[in-house]
Amino acid sequence: MTSSRFIEALLGAERPLVMEVKRRDAHGIDLMSGRTPADIVAGYEAAGAPCISVVTGRWFGGTPDLLRDVARLTELPLLQKDFITRRDQLETARALGASAVLLTAALLPASSMRSLVTAALRTGLTPFVEITGEAELEHVPHADECVIAVNNKDIKTREQDSGDIGRSLALLPALTAAGTPCPVSASAIDTPETAARLLRAGYRGLLIATALLRTEDLHAWPTVSGTRHAPAA
Ligand SMILES: O=P(O)(O)OC[C@@H](O)[C@@H](O)c1c[nH]c2ccccc12
């Protein structure tokens, strides 16, 4: 049993999508379309978001203030998405209102990953560890207390590729074997059908920004019970 509010919320959700607030996509294209963070958060809450991700990283037009603003708007557990490399950033994340923090395996030496996971847990934050390959799983301690997410895009090329959902499908058994209670697939999930396919494969959460910020109807995105009853694609 986990003591993580973030993990509990995802595991208990009818629509287990980590809905993301992201100002721009990787190509610099605006995703807000004139809406405020309050408009977006209200839409996400109405669609039953169990938790919300806030991109504070500059590549995507984010700032730490965006996290603070979203934290004032909602009680939902929040994930900070940025490039965390130092322990003091964990304290800051907590102070801004985060419940979980992104730790990106592709960008962190193994020793830093180990110490940041442990430090995050000690700070009361859930590590949201993002990987792109099986070898990166070796450096994740306390996996039973972490969300482990497969990034379908390549962070080293600043996510300018179109992504490969097959990566998530291939890595799910390794994630489960590593011991995370909450395997997540992140990035490049562009349609409700792709989302349903990943949930049917066994993912317990999906992290989506671009497609949700562009969708006309958040309620068209899958729910757990809808997915269970749908005929296999
Ligand atoms: O817009 P998408 O393709 O749905 O992707 C969301 C999310 O995975 C992406 O925003 C992301 C993945 N890793 C990051 C690291 C920092 C900031 C943002 C990210």
Ligand as a Chemical Component Dictionary entry (heavy atoms), coordinates in Angstrom:
data_LIG
# 
_chem_comp.id                   LIG 
_chem_comp.type                 NON-POLYMER 
_chem_comp.pdbx_formal_charge   0 
_chem_comp.three_letter_code    LIG 
# 
loop_
_chem_comp_atom.comp_id 
_chem_comp_atom.atom_id 
_chem_comp_atom.alt_atom_id 
_chem_comp_atom.type_symbol 
_chem_comp_atom.charge 
_chem_comp_atom.model_Cartn_x 
_chem_comp_atom.model_Cartn_y 
_chem_comp_atom.model_Cartn_z 
_chem_comp_atom.pdbx_ordinal 
LIG O1  O1  O 0 2.277 16.886 -25.203 1  
LIG P1  P1  P 0 2.394 15.409 -25.015 2  
LIG O2  O2  O 0 2.999 14.736 -26.239 3  
LIG O3  O3  O 0 1.106 14.778 -24.601 4  
LIG O4  O4  O 0 3.465 15.155 -23.860 5  
LIG C1  C1  C 0 3.219 15.432 -22.514 6  
LIG C2  C2  C 0 4.462 15.256 -21.623 7  
LIG O5  O5  O 0 4.870 13.944 -21.627 8  
LIG C3  C3  C 0 5.581 16.203 -21.995 9  
LIG O6  O6  O 0 5.077 17.460 -21.757 10 
LIG C4  C4  C 0 6.884 15.961 -21.260 11 
LIG C5  C5  C 0 7.547 14.811 -21.152 12 
LIG N1  N1  N 0 8.716 14.987 -20.468 13 
LIG C6  C6  C 0 8.803 16.263 -20.120 14 
LIG C7  C7  C 0 9.811 16.914 -19.390 15 
LIG C8  C8  C 0 9.630 18.241 -19.123 16 
LIG C9  C9  C 0 8.512 18.909 -19.579 17 
LIG C10 C10 C 0 7.518 18.262 -20.310 18 
LIG C11 C11 C 0 7.663 16.927 -20.575 19 
# 
loop_
_chem_comp_bond.comp_id 
_chem_comp_bond.atom_id_1 
_chem_comp_bond.atom_id_2 
_chem_comp_bond.value_order 
_chem_comp_bond.pdbx_ordinal 
LIG O1  P1  DOUB 1  
LIG P1  O2  SING 2  
LIG P1  O3  SING 3  
LIG P1  O4  SING 4  
LIG O4  C1  SING 5  
LIG C1  C2  SING 6  
LIG C2  O5  SING 7  
LIG C2  C3  SING 8  
LIG C3  O6  SING 9  
LIG C3  C4  SING 10 
LIG C4  C5  DOUB 11 
LIG C4  C11 SING 12 
LIG C5  N1  SING 13 
LIG N1  C6  SING 14 
LIG C6  C7  SING 15 
LIG C6  C11 DOUB 16 
LIG C7  C8  DOUB 17 
LIG C8  C9  SING 18 
LIG C9  C10 DOUB 19 
LIG C10 C11 SING 20 
# 
